[in-house]
């Protein structure tokens, strides 16, 4: 008898055996040193190898071309500075200023038609510690999104994931729930990164460990930072999930980031969208 294939996995050897059966050849499995061998009669050895090689060629999945990263960007740092600067204007929630009356993510008001609150709430923070923590998260996670997709596309996806997280939270609570803070968007950025890493791994560019490490880190941060007494757990979770969905869409829709000019136009439009929402809030 002749060994034609060896594998540490019995299931794979059984698949090979089925290939040979379909080609009219008999075979059997033997366990040798914790490995499984596919054994055939000597006169069938050459024909068996040819059949298995043909099977491999027919079932080989060529990795898709991996998307090209945009490269270095200051998106996260710029967003962080804008959040801190805006906090200097609005002050903290303890001041009970008009910014919070007009812009906080009040579930009942959002569902009654004041949809802009899902965006304006992302720019409001309870105190300096709150805004500083989100600014640091932006430097890390929003910057990473920008490096993948560019400042324009990345900025829009982070903004949309945060807005979607606030909207879904409002739909869940319906009333009696008010939230503020950019953390919904920063969790959205983590979801985007996890989705991009997952897609890159599927395309042969990243390892399974690296992709799931991002997912594990996102869930760990959700547990450590997103479940404190003052945290909005639903908003964080829905921001993370919204970001993951948007990241998967972006990864499948693009292979190469837009050029620099288009990116900055989109980034300016994202800032304009936030300003526009605030104009609606104060109208």
Secondary structure, 3 states (H helix, E strand, C coil): CEEEEEECCHHHHHHHHHHHHHCCCCCEEEEECCEEEEEECHHHHHHHHHHHHHHHHHHCCCCCCCCECCCCCCHHHHHHHHHHHHHHHHCCHHHCCHHHHHHCEEHHHHHCCCCCHHHHHHHCCCCHHHHHHHHHHHHHHHHHHHHHHCHHHHHHHHHHHHHHHHHHHHHHHCCCCEECCCHHHHHHHHHHHHHHHHHHHHCCCCCHHHHHHHHHHHHHHHHHCCCCCCCCHHHHHHHHHHHHHHHHHHHHHCCECCCHHHHHHHHHHHHHHHHHHHHHHHC
